[in-house]
Amino acid sequence: MALTDSQVRSALITTIKKLEGADPAIPRANDRDAILAELIETLCLASQDLGEKFTAVDGAEVEQDLAAADWTKAIEAVEHSLQIRKSPVPGSRCYLDYVQQLIADAKRHLQDKR
């Protein structure tokens, strides 16, 4: 089953709402809905596992949880990117195809650097 750009964008928007404290309905009527619900849940839980490291003024390395607002902004950036790159054709996968190629290019670039 292939997801469309629109379905993923909707899941990202739902995730943002949940992270901001809302309790939007998340349907699970079929396999597609279940995949999207899992995406939403995973993104919401990921914010609890992400952290950031920085060097304090005294030179000590400090690690702290990523602020929920920062995680929300990161998801908003992806949603905005999707909005820019999506096709006006219903059911398109232009953005998802773009991301797949972007990841492949990044992996190739990392391998070339080794």
N, C-alpha and C positions, 0 to 999 in steps of 0.2 A: 504494500500500500504506500503510495507516494503522497506526502503532504504538499499542500500548496503554500505559496508565500502568504496568502491571506489568512490561512489557518494558523500559521506560525506567528504572524503579526498579532492576531487576536490573542493567542496564548501569551505573548510578551506583554500586551496591554493588561491582561488579566493578572499576570504576575506583578506588574507594577502596582496595580490596585491593591493586591493582597499585601505587598510590602509596605504600602502606605496605610495599612490598617483596615481596609474594606474587607468585606466577606462576599465576594462575587460568587455566583453559582458556577460550578465547574461540572459540566455534563459528562457522563460516562455511559452514554447510550449505546455506543458501538466501539469497535477497535480503534478507529481514528480518534474518537473522544478520549479513550483510555490513554493513548500515546500522548496526546496534548495535555491531559491532566497530569501525567507523569512528568512531562516537561515543566509544567508550572510548579509542581511540588519540588522537583529537583532544583529549579532556580531559586525557589524560596528558601530551601534548606541550605543551598550553597552559600548563602550570605552568612550563615553561622560558621561555616568552615573556612572562610577566606580571611586572610589577615594581611597585614602590611608590616614591613620592617623599615626602620629608619634609625639613623644615628642621632642620639640625643646630644645636647650641648656639651655634656660631660664626656662624650665619646663612647658611651655605652650603646650597644645595639639594643633597640627596643622593638618588641613585637606586640602588636595589638590587633584586636578584631577589626575587620573592615566595617566601617559605619554603614548602617542600612541605607542611609541617604546616598552614599557613594555607590553602593551596589545598584540601587534604583537608577541612578544616573547612568551607570554603565549599560543597564538593560535598555534604558531610554535611547541611548546612543545607537545600540543595535537596531532597535525598532525604527529609529529615524533613518538609519542606513537602508533598512529594508524598504521603507517608504520611498526613498529616493530611487532605488534600483529596481523596484518591482515593475512588472509590465502592466499596462492597462487591460490586458486580456484576462478575463476571468479564468481561474484555474491555473494560472501561470506558475512556473517554478524558476523564473529568471534569477531571483535573488538567491534561492537555495542552490541553484547551479553555480552561481557566482561564488558563493561561500565555499562550496565543495572545491572549486578550482583554486580559490585563494588558499585554502588549507593545503592542497596538494603542492602548490607553488612554494608555500612556506616550508613544508617538509623537505622539498627538494633543495631549497636554499640552505636549510640547516645541514643537510647531508653534504652539500658541496663545501661547507665551511669546515667540516671535520677532516 
